[in-house]
Amino acid sequence: MKMNKLFTSLATSVMVLSTVAPVAVANAAEGDTGSTGGGTASAAADKPANVATTNNEKTGTGKLESSATVKVVDGYLVLNKVPSFGFGDAVPEGVKSAENFKPAIGNDENSVLSITESRHSAAASGGAVTKGLGYTVKVTMGAFKDADSNSNATYGDSNWSLDLPRVSGSVTVGGNTTSLQTAEVTGVKSDNKTPGTVVNMGAGIGYGTDDFDFSHNTAGIKLHIPSEDQLKGSDTAYTANRNYSSILTWTLDAAAPTA
């Protein structure tokens, strides 16, 4: 599949080992009901389902049912979603801001980094419970390959780099919404060894589902492109008009950040 220069994001998460808590799932029944009203036999036979009235009448009701589902997590730290970044067209030695959030494979765009923090401390005698035990999220970037082939050849070595801006997020618990922010990240190299710390969440802060939306600042998401000479592949000379892609790995660490 022909793609513009895109990233795809793979997520790995560190789960906290703790007692499995009960999980509640709320399901509403699905189905539909017929329409109400009277009318002649011939009119009823031709009537669509779930209408609010009989033929040309101004009274009556119609009903349909859908569902609402949720999984209540208690005692775990979960990496829910990670963003993908698409940079469109760029030039050698250029710096290009993100244009969209399309993955290299598939069509499910996502601009949100989402973490659910449901861990809490045990209540000491007469003491308060700390909700949220703190965590970090780091990102690394792998080598760039030809996005249009299955070749394992890589291009540009570690001369690509990625910058991510500080973006806003929020968490809502007990009717109270707390504003959160990611950290600014610069110089994540395409060597899969140079992580950038995106989130440093201290204890007692991020309890709930923390959503950080990178669509708030696409201009600050920047990819630094290698030169033509640096873009020589591991198996071939530089080729113009090639589509490149890399894998971003997002790692969730359950340990609270140090000072």
C-alpha positions in Angstrom: 0.0 0.0 0.0 1.4 3.4 -1.0 1.9 5.6 2.0 3.4 9.0 2.6 6.1 9.1 5.1 4.4 7.7 8.1 5.0 6.3 11.5 3.3 3.4 13.1 3.3 3.1 16.9 3.6 -0.2 18.8 2.9 -0.1 22.5 4.4 -2.1 25.3 3.2 -1.7 28.8 4.5 -2.6 32.3 1.7 -4.0 34.4 1.6 -3.8 38.1 1.2 -7.1 39.8 -1.5 -6.9 42.4 -4.6 -8.7 43.6 -7.1 -9.0 40.8 -10.1 -6.9 41.7 -13.7 -7.5 40.6 -14.5 -6.2 37.2 -17.9 -4.7 36.6 -19.4 -4.6 33.1 -22.6 -2.8 32.4 -24.5 -3.9 29.4 -27.8 -2.5 28.1 -30.1 -4.8 26.1 -30.0 -4.6 22.4 -33.0 -4.9 20.1 -35.8 -2.9 18.7 -39.6 -2.6 19.0 -42.3 -2.1 16.5 -44.0 1.2 15.9 -47.1 2.3 17.8 -50.3 3.5 16.4 -53.3 2.2 14.6 -54.4 2.9 11.0 -55.9 0.7 8.4 -54.7 -2.9 7.8 -53.2 -1.9 4.4 -51.4 1.1 5.9 -50.0 -1.0 8.7 -48.6 -3.5 6.2 -46.7 -0.8 4.4 -45.5 1.1 7.5 -41.7 1.2 8.2 -40.5 -0.2 11.5 -39.9 2.1 14.5 -41.9 5.1 13.2 -43.2 7.7 15.7 -46.7 8.1 14.2 -49.3 6.4 12.0 -49.7 7.6 8.5 -49.6 11.5 8.4 -50.5 11.7 12.1 -48.9 14.0 14.7 -49.0 11.8 17.7 -47.3 8.6 18.7 -43.9 7.3 19.8 -41.2 5.1 18.4 -38.4 3.2 20.3 -35.0 1.6 19.6 -32.5 0.3 22.1 -28.7 0.5 22.1 -26.1 -0.3 24.7 -23.5 1.2 27.0 -20.5 -0.9 28.1 -17.6 -0.3 30.4 -14.8 -2.3 32.1 -14.0 -0.9 35.6 -10.3 -1.5 36.3 -9.1 -1.4 39.9 -5.5 -1.9 41.0 -3.8 -1.8 37.6 -1.8 0.5 35.4 -2.8 0.2 31.7 -1.5 1.7 28.5 -4.7 2.1 26.4 -3.7 3.9 23.2 -0.6 5.5 21.6 -0.5 8.0 18.7 0.8 7.5 15.2 2.3 10.4 13.2 2.1 11.1 9.5 4.4 13.8 8.1 3.4 13.9 4.4 6.1 15.1 2.0 9.5 16.3 3.1 13.0 17.0 1.6 16.4 15.7 2.6 17.9 17.6 5.5 14.5 19.2 6.1 12.4 19.4 9.3 8.8 18.5 8.8 5.8 18.9 11.2 3.1 16.3 11.4 0.1 16.5 9.1 -2.0 13.7 10.4 -2.1 10.7 12.7 -2.4 7.9 10.2 -0.7 4.6 10.9 1.5 3.0 8.2 -0.9 0.0 8.2 -4.6 0.3 8.6 -6.9 3.2 8.7 -7.5 3.8 12.4 -6.0 7.3 13.0 -5.2 8.1 16.6 -3.6 11.3 18.1 -4.1 10.4 21.8 -1.8 8.8 24.3 -4.1 7.2 26.9 -3.2 5.6 30.3 -5.5 4.3 33.0 -4.0 4.5 36.5 -6.2 2.7 39.0 -3.6 1.7 41.6 -3.8 3.0 45.1 -2.0 2.5 48.4 -3.4 0.5 51.3 -5.0 2.6 54.0 -2.8 2.8 57.0 -4.5 3.0 60.4 -6.2 6.4 60.5 -4.3 7.4 57.3 -5.5 8.4 53.9 -5.3 6.3 50.7 -3.0 7.6 48.0 -4.8 7.3 44.6 -2.3 7.0 41.8 1.2 5.6 42.5 3.1 7.4 39.8 4.5 6.2 36.4 6.5 7.2 33.4 6.0 6.8 29.6 9.0 6.8 27.3 9.2 6.5 23.5 11.9 5.1 21.2 12.1 5.2 17.4 13.4 2.3 15.3 15.2 2.3 12.0 13.5 3.6 8.9 12.5 1.1 6.1 10.9 1.3 2.7 7.2 1.7 3.5 6.2 0.1 0.2 8.2 -3.1 0.3 8.8 -6.0 2.7 12.6 -5.5 2.6 14.5 -5.4 5.8 16.9 -2.8 4.4 17.2 0.4 6.5 17.9 3.9 5.5 19.5 6.9 7.3 20.9 4.9 10.2 20.4 6.9 13.4 20.4 10.3 11.6 16.6 10.7 11.8 15.3 12.3 14.9 11.9 13.1 16.4 10.7 16.0 18.6 7.4 16.0 20.5 5.8 19.1 22.1 4.3 19.6 25.5 0.6 18.8 25.0 -2.3 19.2 27.4 -4.4 16.4 28.9 -6.9 15.9 31.6 -8.3 13.3 34.1 -11.8 13.4 35.7 -12.5 11.6 38.9 -15.4 12.2 41.3 -16.7 15.1 39.2 -13.4 16.9 39.4 -11.2 17.5 36.3 -7.5 18.0 36.7 -5.4 19.4 33.9 -2.2 17.5 33.0 0.7 18.0 30.6 3.3 15.8 28.9 6.9 16.7 28.8 8.6 18.3 25.8 10.8 15.7 24.0 13.7 16.4 21.7 16.2 14.3 19.7 14.7 10.8 19.8 17.1 9.1 17.4 16.2 6.3 15.0 18.4 3.8 16.8 15.7 2.3 19.1 18.1 3.1 22.0 17.6 6.8 22.7 14.3 7.1 24.6 12.4 10.3 25.2 10.4 10.7 28.4 6.9 11.8 27.4 5.1 11.5 30.8 6.5 11.8 34.3 3.5 11.3 36.6 4.1 11.7 40.3 2.2 9.7 43.0 -1.2 11.0 43.9 -1.8 12.9 40.7 -2.9 10.8 37.7 -5.5 8.5 39.2 -8.1 7.8 36.5 -7.8 7.8 32.7 -5.1 10.2 31.5 -5.6 11.3 27.9 -3.0 13.4 26.1 -4.1 14.6 22.7 -1.2 15.5 20.3 -3.6 17.0 17.8 -3.5 20.1 20.0 0.0 20.9 18.6 0.7 19.2 15.3 3.3 22.0 14.4 5.4 20.9 17.4 5.6 17.3 16.3 8.8 17.4 14.1 10.7 14.9 12.2 14.3 15.8 11.2 15.2 14.2 7.8 18.8 12.9 7.0 20.7 14.2 4.1 20.8 12.5 0.7 24.2 11.0 1.5 23.0 9.7 4.9 19.9 8.2 3.2 21.9 5.6 1.4 20.4 2.3 2.3 22.0 -0.6 3.8 21.7 -2.4 0.5 21.5 0.3 -2.1 22.3 3.9 -3.1 20.1 6.8 -2.4 16.8 6.7 -4.2 14.6 9.8 -4.6 10.8 9.7 -3.9 10.9 6.8 -1.5 8.3 6.4 1.3 9.9 5.6 4.6 8.3 4.3 7.9 9.6 3.6 11.4 8.2 1.9 14.4 7.7 3.9 17.6 7.7 1.9 20.8 6.0 3.4 23.8 7.0 2.0 27.2 4.9 2.4 30.3 6.9 2.0 33.5 5.0 1.5 36.7 7.6 3.0 39.0 7.1 6.6 40.1 9.6 9.1 38.6 12.5 10.1 40.8 13.1 13.7 41.8 
